Amino acid sequence: MAKYMIAANYTMEGLQGVRSKGAKARADVISGMVEKAGGSLESFHFAFGEDDVYVICDLPNDESAAAIAFTVSASGGATTRTVKLLTVEQVDSALGMQVAYTAPGA
């Protein structure tokens, strides 16, 4: 499974929903959604600043992550930004690969 970070920002309608049902209810809904997509929720955090919510989860593939992003955004309650996370081992493997590249202007 791959690990993803989903950053979400509530619309006014979405924020009103969180206020009416509470933060725990929202975290439970997200956990259930991730599990039904075949994944598992590692953590769910509300935040202040640029984003309202950060979700770290394991999902079976990029298509599952995209399906979640499309579904949440289409709901009108929030917009999302999904980041695929890499392990230290994956980065070390990538660093060891040879890639043919010519810089612009070279």
ROSE-4610 file (N, C-alpha, C; in Angstrom, 1 decimal, always signed):
// ROSE-4610
residu = [M/M/M/A/A/A/K/K/K/Y/Y/Y/M/M/M/I/I/I/A/A/A/A/A/A/N/N/N/Y/Y/Y/T/T/T/M/M/M/E/E/E/G/G/G/L/L/L/Q/Q/Q/G/G/G/V/V/V/R/R/R/S/S/S/K/K/K/G/G/G/A/A/A/K/K/K/A/A/A/R/R/R/A/A/A/D/D/D/V/V/V/I/I/I/S/S/S/G/G/G/M/M/M/V/V/V/E/E/E/K/K/K/A/A/A/G/G/G/G/G/G/S/S/S/L/L/L/E/E/E/S/S/S/F/F/F/H/H/H/F/F/F/A/A/A/F/F/F/G/G/G/E/E/E/D/D/D/D/D/D/V/V/V/Y/Y/Y/V/V/V/I/I/I/C/C/C/D/D/D/L/L/L/P/P/P/N/N/N/D/D/D/E/E/E/S/S/S/A/A/A/A/A/A/A/A/A/I/I/I/A/A/A/F/F/F/T/T/T/V/V/V/S/S/S/A/A/A/S/S/S/G/G/G/G/G/G/A/A/A/T/T/T/T/T/T/R/R/R/T/T/T/V/V/V/K/K/K/L/L/L/L/L/L/T/T/T/V/V/V/E/E/E/Q/Q/Q/V/V/V/D/D/D/S/S/S/A/A/A/L/L/L/G/G/G/M/M/M/Q/Q/Q/V/V/V/A/A/A/Y/Y/Y/T/T/T/A/A/A/P/P/P/G/G/G/A/A/A]
num = [1/1/1/2/2/2/3/3/3/4/4/4/5/5/5/6/6/6/7/7/7/8/8/8/9/9/9/10/10/10/11/11/11/12/12/12/13/13/13/14/14/14/15/15/15/16/16/16/17/17/17/18/18/18/19/19/19/20/20/20/21/21/21/22/22/22/23/23/23/24/24/24/25/25/25/26/26/26/27/27/27/28/28/28/29/29/29/30/30/30/31/31/31/32/32/32/33/33/33/34/34/34/35/35/35/36/36/36/37/37/37/38/38/38/39/39/39/40/40/40/41/41/41/42/42/42/43/43/43/44/44/44/45/45/45/46/46/46/47/47/47/48/48/48/49/49/49/50/50/50/51/51/51/52/52/52/53/53/53/54/54/54/55/55/55/56/56/56/57/57/57/58/58/58/59/59/59/60/60/60/61/61/61/62/62/62/63/63/63/64/64/64/65/65/65/66/66/66/67/67/67/68/68/68/69/69/69/70/70/70/71/71/71/72/72/72/73/73/73/74/74/74/75/75/75/76/76/76/77/77/77/78/78/78/79/79/79/80/80/80/81/81/81/82/82/82/83/83/83/84/84/84/85/85/85/86/86/86/87/87/87/88/88/88/89/89/89/90/90/90/91/91/91/92/92/92/93/93/93/94/94/94/95/95/95/96/96/96/97/97/97/98/98/98/99/99/99/100/100/100/101/101/101/102/102/102/103/103/103/104/104/104/105/105/105/106/106/106]
x = [+0.8/+0.0/+0.9/+0.4/+1.1/+0.5/+1.3/+0.9/+0.6/-0.4/-0.9/-1.1/-0.9/-1.4/-2.4/-3.6/-4.7/-4.9/-4.7/-5.0/-6.3/-7.2/-8.5/-8.8/-9.7/-10.2/-11.7/-12.3/-13.8/-14.3/-15.5/-16.3/-17.1/-17.8/-18.7/-19.7/-20.3/-21.2/-20.6/-19.4/-18.7/-18.4/-17.9/-17.6/-18.9/-20.0/-21.2/-21.6/-21.3/-21.6/-20.7/-19.4/-18.5/-19.0/-19.4/-19.8/-21.1/-22.0/-23.3/-23.1/-22.2/-22.0/-20.8/-19.8/-18.6/-17.4/-16.3/-15.0/-14.9/-15.3/-15.1/-16.0/-17.2/-18.0/-17.4/-16.7/-16.1/-14.9/-14.1/-13.0/-13.4/-14.6/-15.1/-15.6/-16.2/-16.6/-15.4/-14.4/-13.2/-12.5/-12.5/-11.9/-12.7/-14.0/-14.8/-14.7/-14.6/-14.4/-13.1/-12.0/-10.7/-10.7/-11.4/-11.4/-12.3/-13.4/-14.2/-13.4/-12.4/-11.6/-10.5/-10.5/-9.5/-8.2/-8.3/-7.1/-7.3/-6.3/-6.4/-6.0/-6.6/-6.3/-5.2/-4.1/-3.0/-3.3/-3.7/-4.0/-4.9/-5.6/-6.5/-6.3/-6.0/-5.7/-6.4/-7.1/-7.6/-6.4/-6.4/-5.3/-5.8/-5.0/-5.3/-4.1/-4.3/-3.3/-3.8/-2.9/-3.3/-4.4/-4.3/-5.3/-6.1/-7.3/-8.2/-8.0/-7.6/-7.5/-6.3/-5.6/-4.6/-4.9/-4.9/-5.2/-4.0/-3.5/-2.4/-3.1/-3.0/-3.6/-2.8/-3.0/-2.5/-3.7/-3.4/-4.4/-3.8/-4.6/-4.1/-3.4/-3.8/-3.3/-3.7/-3.1/-3.4/-4.8/-5.4/-6.8/-7.7/-7.4/-8.2/-8.1/-6.9/-6.6/-7.4/-7.3/-8.0/-9.6/-10.1/-11.5/-12.0/-11.1/-11.4/-11.4/-10.4/-10.3/-11.5/-11.8/-13.0/-14.3/-14.5/-15.7/-15.9/-14.8/-14.8/-15.1/-14.3/-14.4/-15.8/-16.4/-17.7/-18.8/-18.6/-19.6/-19.9/-19.0/-19.2/-18.8/-18.5/-18.2/-16.7/-15.9/-14.4/-13.7/-12.5/-11.6/-10.4/-9.8/-8.6/-7.4/-6.3/-5.0/-4.3/-4.0/-3.4/-2.0/-1.2/+0.3/+0.6/+1.3/+1.8/+3.1/+3.2/+4.4/+5.3/+6.6/+7.6/+8.3/+8.7/+9.5/+11.0/+11.8/+13.2/+13.8/+13.4/+13.9/+13.5/+12.3/+11.9/+12.8/+13.1/+13.9/+15.3/+15.9/+17.2/+17.3/+16.2/+16.2/+16.1/+15.3/+15.3/+16.6/+17.3/+18.6/+19.6/+19.5/+20.4/+20.1/+19.0/+18.6/+19.3/+19.7/+20.3/+19.2/+19.2/+18.1/+18.8/+18.5/+19.0/+18.3/+19.0/+18.4/+19.4/+18.9/+19.7/+19.0/+19.7/+19.1/+18.8/+17.8/+17.5/+18.7/+18.9/+20.1/+21.4/+21.5/+22.7/+23.2]
y = [-1.2/+0.0/+1.2/+2.3/+3.6/+4.5/+5.4/+6.4/+7.7/+8.4/+9.7/+10.6/+11.9/+13.0/+13.7/+13.9/+14.6/+15.9/+17.0/+18.3/+18.8/+19.2/+19.6/+21.0/+21.7/+23.0/+23.0/+23.3/+23.3/+24.5/+24.3/+25.4/+25.9/+27.0/+27.5/+26.4/+25.8/+24.7/+23.5/+23.2/+22.1/+22.4/+23.6/+24.0/+24.0/+24.5/+24.4/+23.0/+22.0/+20.6/+20.1/+20.5/+20.1/+20.7/+22.0/+22.6/+21.9/+21.5/+20.9/+19.5/+18.7/+17.3/+17.1/+18.0/+17.9/+17.3/+17.5/+17.1/+15.6/+14.9/+13.5/+12.8/+13.3/+12.7/+12.8/+13.9/+14.1/+13.2/+13.0/+12.1/+10.6/+10.3/+8.9/+8.7/+9.7/+9.6/+9.4/+10.2/+10.0/+8.7/+8.2/+6.9/+5.8/+5.9/+4.9/+5.0/+6.2/+6.3/+5.7/+5.9/+5.4/+3.8/+3.3/+1.9/+1.2/+1.9/+1.4/+1.4/+2.3/+2.4/+1.4/+0.5/-0.5/-0.1/+1.0/+1.5/+1.6/+2.3/+2.5/+3.9/+4.5/+5.8/+5.8/+6.5/+6.6/+7.7/+8.9/+10.0/+11.0/+11.8/+12.8/+14.0/+15.2/+16.3/+17.6/+18.3/+19.6/+20.6/+21.7/+22.6/+24.0/+25.0/+26.3/+26.8/+27.7/+28.1/+27.9/+27.4/+27.3/+26.2/+25.1/+24.0/+23.8/+23.3/+23.0/+21.6/+20.6/+19.2/+18.6/+17.7/+16.8/+15.4/+14.6/+13.1/+12.4/+11.5/+10.6/+9.2/+8.6/+7.2/+6.4/+5.1/+4.1/+3.7/+3.7/+3.3/+2.3/+1.5/+0.5/+1.0/+2.1/+2.6/+4.1/+4.7/+6.1/+6.3/+5.2/+5.4/+5.5/+4.8/+5.0/+6.4/+6.9/+8.2/+9.3/+9.1/+10.0/+9.9/+8.7/+8.5/+9.3/+9.2/+10.0/+11.5/+11.9/+13.4/+13.8/+13.1/+13.5/+13.5/+12.5/+12.4/+13.5/+13.8/+14.8/+16.2/+16.5/+17.8/+17.9/+16.9/+16.9/+17.1/+16.8/+17.0/+18.4/+19.3/+20.7/+21.2/+20.2/+20.6/+20.9/+20.5/+20.7/+20.6/+21.1/+20.9/+20.2/+19.4/+18.6/+18.8/+18.5/+18.4/+17.1/+16.2/+14.9/+14.8/+14.4/+14.2/+12.8/+12.2/+10.8/+10.9/+10.2/+10.2/+9.0/+9.3/+8.2/+7.9/+6.6/+6.2/+6.6/+6.5/+6.7/+5.7/+4.5/+3.5/+3.8/+4.3/+4.6/+5.8/+6.7/+7.8/+7.4/+6.5/+6.0/+5.2/+4.4/+3.7/+4.6/+5.7/+6.7/+7.4/+7.7/+8.3/+7.5/+6.1/+5.2/+4.9/+5.5/+5.2/+6.2/+5.7/+6.6/+7.1/+8.4/+9.0/+9.8/+9.6/+10.4/+11.7/+12.8/+14.1/+15.2/+16.1/+17.2/+18.5/+19.3/+20.6/+21.6/+22.4/+23.4/+24.3/+24.5/+25.4/+24.7/+23.4/+22.7/+22.3]
z = [+0.0/+0.0/+0.0/-0.6/-0.6/+0.4/+0.9/+1.9/+1.3/+1.7/+1.2/+2.3/+2.0/+2.9/+2.1/+2.7/+2.1/+2.9/+2.3/+3.0/+2.5/+3.4/+3.0/+3.6/+2.8/+3.3/+3.2/+4.3/+4.3/+3.6/+2.9/+2.4/+3.6/+3.4/+4.5/+4.9/+3.9/+4.1/+4.9/+4.5/+5.2/+6.6/+6.9/+8.2/+9.1/+8.5/+9.3/+9.7/+8.8/+9.1/+10.2/+10.2/+11.3/+12.6/+12.6/+13.8/+14.4/+13.5/+13.9/+14.5/+13.9/+14.3/+15.2/+15.1/+15.9/+15.2/+15.7/+15.0/+15.0/+16.1/+16.2/+15.1/+14.9/+13.9/+12.5/+12.2/+10.9/+10.8/+11.8/+11.8/+11.6/+12.2/+12.0/+10.6/+10.0/+8.6/+7.7/+7.9/+7.0/+7.2/+8.4/+8.7/+8.0/+8.0/+7.3/+5.8/+5.3/+3.8/+3.4/+4.1/+3.8/+3.9/+4.9/+5.0/+3.9/+3.5/+2.4/+1.1/+1.0/-0.2/-0.2/+0.9/+1.0/+1.7/+2.4/+3.1/+4.6/+5.2/+6.7/+7.0/+8.0/+8.5/+9.5/+9.2/+10.2/+11.2/+10.7/+11.6/+10.9/+11.7/+11.2/+12.2/+11.6/+12.4/+11.8/+12.7/+12.4/+12.5/+11.8/+11.8/+11.6/+12.0/+11.6/+10.8/+9.8/+8.9/+7.5/+6.6/+5.2/+5.0/+5.7/+5.5/+6.8/+6.7/+7.8/+8.4/+7.5/+8.0/+7.3/+8.0/+7.4/+7.7/+6.7/+6.9/+6.3/+7.1/+6.7/+6.6/+5.4/+5.3/+4.3/+4.4/+3.5/+2.6/+1.2/+0.3/-0.7/-1.3/-2.2/-3.5/-4.0/-5.2/-5.5/-6.5/-6.9/-7.2/-7.9/-8.3/-7.0/-6.0/-4.7/-4.2/-4.2/-3.7/-4.6/-5.9/-6.8/-6.6/-6.4/-6.1/-4.9/-3.8/-2.6/-2.9/-3.6/-3.9/-4.7/-5.7/-6.6/-5.8/-5.0/-4.2/-3.2/-2.4/-1.4/-2.1/-3.2/-3.8/-4.5/-5.0/-5.7/-4.6/-3.4/-2.3/-2.1/-2.4/-2.1/-0.7/+0.2/+1.6/+1.8/+0.9/+1.1/-0.2/-0.3/-1.4/-0.9/-1.7/-1.2/-2.1/-1.5/-2.2/-1.7/-2.6/-2.2/-2.6/-1.6/-1.8/-1.5/-2.5/-2.3/-1.5/-0.4/+0.4/+0.1/+0.2/-0.1/+1.2/+1.3/+2.4/+2.2/+3.2/+3.1/+2.1/+2.2/+1.3/-0.2/-0.4/-1.8/-2.4/-1.5/-2.0/-2.2/-1.4/-1.6/-2.9/-3.2/-4.4/-5.6/-5.5/-6.6/-6.8/-5.7/-5.8/-6.5/-6.4/-7.1/-8.5/-9.1/-10.5/-11.4/-12.5/-13.6/-14.5/-14.7/-15.6/-16.7/-17.9/-19.0/-19.1/-18.9/-18.9/-19.4/-20.1/-20.6/-20.1/-19.4/-18.8/-20.0/-19.8/-20.8/-21.1/-22.3/-22.7/-22.7/-22.3/-22.3/-23.7]
